[in-house]
Amino acid sequence: MKLLCSGAAGFIGSHVAEAFIEDGHDVHIVDDLSGGKRSNVPSGATFHHLDIRSEEATALVQAERFDMLVHHAAQMNVRESVKHPREDASVNVDGLLNLMEAGRENGLQRVLFASTGGAIYGDPVYAPQDEEHPLCPVSPYGVSKLASEKYLDFYREEYGIPYVSLRYANVYGPRQNPAGEAGVIAIFIEQMLNGETPTIYGDGTQTRDYIYIDDVVAMNRAVMEYEGTRIFNVGTGEETSLNTLFESIQKHTDPSIDNTYGPVQPGEQMRSVLDISRAKNELGWSPTTDMDYGIGKTVEWFAAQLTSSQSQ
């Protein structure tokens, strides 16, 4: 298929695009490089340096007539969304609508949408949270992802464009950008490799569901053949506290480095863990990466990047 992969100069999107190229798809990437890097763009992709909200992006969709939109472009920093909710909505909602409006008139057949499994549910009414859990986002980022899913349901109903929404847990791994994408694992690893003391906001008992990038890529591949519209959680079903996470990273970096604690940040929830039974039962997918192994591989990548930058 001819795919438009938005945001695929970023962490998750670049890995997914790389896999789709390996699978023989014709991949075009649109990214404004605000959070991603040109070096992340996989070989074999056609790259377009564009803002997804722009008229140029509209013209690209009109000219190329893509079969499928794989949409990872987003403002995905929860804390930034609290500070700047209008910018968050502009990128996450207006950007999607710009591509969908062009796509519906120019042959778009399917959408694969990167949603959020933590921020869209809010603090659990029950745990683990399945796809039927009440949707109570506590941040503008979560609200924008929920609005995007609702808009995609409109395009399905009105224009017959099916979509699969993947509600990601906290994804980590090589290429994660600690500055632009706010992944706590990437932030802690970079700080600790530089001999700095990480700050845990709150008491460290807040939990998340952390999933390694290879398992996320496998899920994206699994839904390529899915017929119709469906929402899937993409996580591990396991809760890990920030304190436990810090200890794991500490083991792989420098055991002598301790942490400090700071105030709880606005818009941050205390608990998040996903029920992945639907993906297991309907797609035969389940994560296979042990967290200790995943942390080790991620530390290796960041260490190599640090060595490379120091040698230049």
N, C-alpha and C positions, 0 to 999 in steps of 0.2 A: 504493500500500500504506500501511497504518498502521504507522509505525515508532516504536520507542522508541530514541532515540539517547542513550546514557549518556555522561557526560563531555563533552557538547557545548557547555558554556560555556568549555571549554578551547581550546587552540590548534588542534590537528588536528580535533577533533570538531566545533568550530563551523563550520569551513570545509566539512566534509563535510555537516553538517546543512543548511547554507545551499544547497549544490548540490542536495540531495534535495528541498528545498522548491521550488527553481526547476524541478525535474523533475516537480512535481505531487504529490508524496507528502504524506501527512498526518503531520507530524513532531511528536512529543512529546520533550522533552528532560528528563532527570533528571540533576541535578548538585548537589553539596553546596557548590560555590563555594570549596572548600579550595585549589584551584589555578587554577580558572577565574574568569571575571568575568561578572557579569550583563550588562555591555555587549557581550559577545561573542555573546550569544544572538541568533540571526538573527530578523528580523521574519518573522512568519508561523508561528513555532513556538509550541507550548504548553509553557510552562516549569514544571517541578516542582522546587522547592528541597528535595531529599531526599538522604540518604545511601543508596547502593545496597545497603547491608547492613541497612537498617532495615525494620521491619514496615510502615511507610508505603509503602515501595517495593514490597513484596510486594502490598499492597492495591491499589496503582496498576496493577500488571500484571494482577491478577485482575479489576479493574473495566474496564479498557480493552481487554483481549484483543488485544494487538498481533500483527500478522502477522510482524514481523521485529524482532530486536534488533540494533542497530548499536552495538557495545560498545567505546567508547574510554575509559571511566572507568578510572583506574588511578593507583596510586602509581608514578611512572615515573622517579624519581631514583635512579640506580644507587648513588650514594654513600650516600644515605639508607637504601636497602635493606640495605646492609652494616651500618650503624649500628643499624637497627631492623627486623630481618628479620620479627619477628612482626607488626608493623603492616603491612609490605609484603604479607605473605601474607593478612592480614585483609582488606585492601582488594581485592587483585588476585584472590585465590582465593575467599574467602568472599563477596565482593560479587557475583562472577559466579554463584556457586552459588545465591545468594538469588534472583537474577533468573531463572535457569534453572529452579529448582524451581517458582517461580510460573508461569513461561511454559509449561512442559510440561503443566500441568493446565488451561491457559487459552488454547489455540489457537495458541501460538507455532509458526510454520512454518519459519523460517530464522534463522540467526545470521551476522552479518558481524563478525568479531573482529579487533581491532587487536592484533597480536602484535609481536614484535621480531626483526629480522633480524640484529642484531649480538650482543646479549646471549644469545640462545638457542643460538647455535652455539659461542660461546667462541672462543678463539684458533684460527685456521684450521689444519686438517690439510692442506687444499689451498685455493687461492684462484683465482678468486672462489668463494665458498661457494654451492652450489646447495641446493635444498630437501632433498636426500638427504644432505647433509653431516652427520656425527655431531653430536649435540646434547650439548654439554658446557658449559653455562653456568657462569660463574665468579662470579656474583653472585646474591643472593637474588631480585633483580628478574627475572633471566633464568630462574631456577628457577620462579618464580611464573607466568611466561608459558608455560613448557613444561607445567607442571601444568594450567594453564587449557586448553591445547590438548588434553591427554589427557582432561580432564573433558568437553570438547565432543565428543570422539570417543565417550565413553561415552554421552552423550545421543543422538548419532546412532545408535549401535548399539542402545541399549535402547528409545529412544522415537521413533526415525525423524525426528529433527530435523537436517537437513543444515546444514553450516556452511562458510564460506570464511574461512580465516585469512590475514591479510595481514601478512607479516613485514617491517615497516618498517625501512629503514635510518635514518640520522640525518636527521630531517625538520627543515627550517627555513623561516622566512618570517614575514610580518606576523602579529601577535597572539601570537607565542611569548613565554612568560613566563620571563624569566631567573631569577627567584627560585623559582618553583614547579615548573618543568619541566626545569631544569638543562641546557638546550641551550647548548652552548659558543658557538655563533654569536651567540645572543641575549645571552649574558653578555658576550662580548667587545665587541659593538657598543655595548651600554649603557655599559660602562666607558669605552670610547674616546670616545664622544660626550660623556661627562662629564669628559674629560681625565684619566682614571685609567689606571694601568698594569696591563694584564692579566697574570695569572700562568698560564704553561703548566706543567702538572704533568708531570714527566718531561723528556725531552730534546727533545720536540716532533716526534720522528720517527714516533710512533704515528699510524696512519691510520684514517680512517673513510670511509664512503660517504655523502655528503651529497646529499639530494634535496629539491627545492623543493616547497612545499605544493601548488601548482597541479597538479603531476604526481601527487601522492598523491590528490588529489581526483578526477582523471581515472581513476585506477585503481579507486577506490571505485565510481565510476559504471560502469566496465567490468564489474565482477563482479556488478552487480545482476541481470543476466539469466542469470548462470551457473547451470546445472542441476547439482545434486549437491554433493559435498564436495570441497574442494581447498585446498591451501596454496600461496600465491604469495609469492615475494620481491618487495619493492617498493623499488628503489634505482636506481642509475645504472650500476653495474658499474665505477665508477672510484674509485680510492683517492686521498685527499687527506690529506697530513700536517697536523698541527696548525701546524707552522711555515709551510707554504704557505697554510693557511687564515688565519692571522694576517696575513700579508702582503697577502692579498686584501682583508680587512676594513680594514687600515691604509690601503690605497689609496683606499677609499671614505669614510674618516672623517678621519683626521689622520695624514699620513705622518711627522710628527715624534714621534709616540708610539711608544715601544719597549715591549718586554715583559720580564718576568722569568721565571725558571724555579724551580719548586718540586719537592718530592718526589713520586714516583709515588703515586697514591691507591689504597687497597685496593679490590679488585674490578674494577679497570679493565684491559681487555685491550689488547694492543699493536697489533692489526691487525683490520680488519673491512672486507670488500668483498663485495657480493652478486652472484651470477649471476642475471640476470633473463630468461634465455632462455625459461623456461616461460611467463611472462606475455606475452612478445613472440609466441611461437609459438601459444599457445592463445587469447589474447584480442586480439592485435593492438595491445597497449599498449606504449608505450615512452616514457621521459621526453623532454621537448622543451626544458626550460629550461636554458640555459647557466648555469654556476655564477657567473660574473662578473656576469651580468644579475641572477640571483637575489639575490646579495649586495647589489647596488646597490638593488634594490627593497626589500629588508629594511631596509637602512640608511635609506632614505627614510621608511619607516613609523615606525621608532624615532625618527628626527629630528623628525617631525611630532608624535609623542606627547610628546617632550621640550619642544618649543616650546609645545604646548598646556598642559602642566602648569606651565610657567614663567609663562604669561600669566594664570593663574588666581589 
